[in-house]
Every structure is written in C-alpha cells, then in structure tokens.
Amino acid sequence: FIRTLHLGQRLFLDGPAGTGKSFIIKKVAAEACARWGPDSVAIGAPTGAAAMVASSRALSASTLHRLFNIRRRCRPPGSRACLIPPEHESADPIAAIGDAEVPQSELEQAMMREADGAAAAEPDEQRGVETAILCSRTRRALRQLRVLILDEISMVSRRTLELCEEAMRVARGRHDEAWGGVSLICSGDFFQLKCIETVAAPAASPAASPWSFNSPVFPPA
C-alpha cells in the first residue's frame, strides 16, 4: 500500500467486517501525512458516521459531499457535473461552506434552509441533480492532494463516484488522467453495505447499474 502512494496507482481494498480495512487506511493516511503533510491526503466517506470511523489522530475524514462540495443544482441534461462559480459568488453562504468566510452559525442556518427547500421541492426534477461546486477553497484543497482514500465504497453510487472523479480532474486541471493523477485507495465490502441508490429491480445492463464497481473509473481503472 505504501508503494501505491509513491507510484500514483489506484487499488481496491476488499474484505469482510473485522479484517482490518479501517486499520490499514488509517496507517496509509498516517504515512502520507508524515511524508508529505496533512494537506496531501484526504479521506472521504459517504456518510458522517462512516467519516467518524475512518478518522484518526493523524487525519480527520469528511463526507464526500463536504470534500467535493457537492450540491443539488438544476442544470441542462448532458451538461458538466462540475461547476466553477465566479469568485464573487464565494460570499453566498451555501457556496462558501468550508471557506471560513461565514460564521458557523450562519452556515448551519443556510444548510438547514437548503435542506428544507430540497425536501419540499416536487417533483424530483425541481430539486436538481448532484453537482460539484468547485469554489476556490475546494479547488485548492483538491490540487494539494497526492493521496485520496474513499472508505465504505460499497455505499457510494456509480453516479456519485464518477462525479468525484470528474471533480478531481477538473479541479487539478489534469483532464486526461484518471482521478487527476492522484493515488487512490477505495475500501469497502460490497457484501456488507448496499449502495445508497440501489433500485428494487435489477439493472438491464452494467451501464445502467447504480453500483460503483460497474463504473469505468472504479479502481484499478
């Protein structure tokens, strides 16, 4: 795993509960922090609970939505899933979450208003689709990464995984390199936790499947 960090490779860490997956990713994160600094590595998870489990003394994990600043936005079908807003929009409490430009209390209120508005919007098309808002803070954080660790990957849908991969390429300006050229480690057990977007009926083809392992960007892609 340490060799993977230096070679910029991508791999999938599999295994049932209790086999030490969390132990390994914490050790890898600690090694990366010691070699290149805490800004060079990030751990993302699909939920806040999973992020807490993946956190350690060396590094705190975050949700994928926090790491990639993923929001619901209305956009034309087929348009890019990543948006780089004008710099003057950073004053918007929603766009500035994580920029340390708005007091925490105001951020929490803005998040609650957005959540309430999304829940009340009907039909689903009015809520928009998940979009990575690549503000200056998010782009800066993603450009500094040398190692990206995604924990509980089985819960991440194919659509969300491909959104994160595109965000890495766009933010880092390395459009022709998978995941923007960073070392990637995905950890999880597909026999333990189901994909959040799993549908009742089986997909007609792998291309229509919501599971992340059917995505072309799933490691070792």
URPECOR-V909492 format. One record per backbone hydrogen bond with DSSP energy under -0.5 kcal/mol. CO is the residue of the C=O (numbers start at 1). NH is the residue of the N-H. If there is no record, write none. Layout:
# URPECOR-V909492
CO NH
CO NH
This chain:
# URPECOR-V909492
1 5
2 6
3 7
4 8
4 9
9 184
11 186
12 14
13 188
16 19
20 24
21 25
22 26
23 27
24 28
25 29
26 30
27 31
28 32
29 33
30 34
31 35
32 36
32 37
33 37
37 40
38 41
40 146
40 147
42 149
43 62
44 151
45 64
47 51
48 52
49 53
50 54
51 55
51 61
52 55
59 56
62 45
63 67
64 68
65 70
69 133
71 73
71 131
73 75
73 129
76 79
81 132
83 85
83 134
86 89
87 90
88 91
89 92
92 96
94 97
96 99
96 101
103 106
103 107
104 108
105 109
106 110
107 111
108 112
109 113
110 114
111 115
112 116
113 117
114 118
115 119
116 120
117 121
123 126
124 127
125 128
129 73
131 71
131 133
132 83
132 134
133 135
135 139
136 140
137 141
138 142
139 143
140 144
142 145
146 183
147 42
148 185
149 44
149 151
150 187
151 46
152 155
153 156
155 196
156 212
157 161
158 162
159 163
160 164
161 165
162 166
163 167
164 168
165 169
166 170
167 171
168 172
169 173
169 174
170 173
174 177
177 180
178 181
179 182
183 148
184 11
185 150
186 13
187 153
189 192
189 193
195 198
205 208
205 209
206 209
210 158
211 214
212 215
215 218
218 221
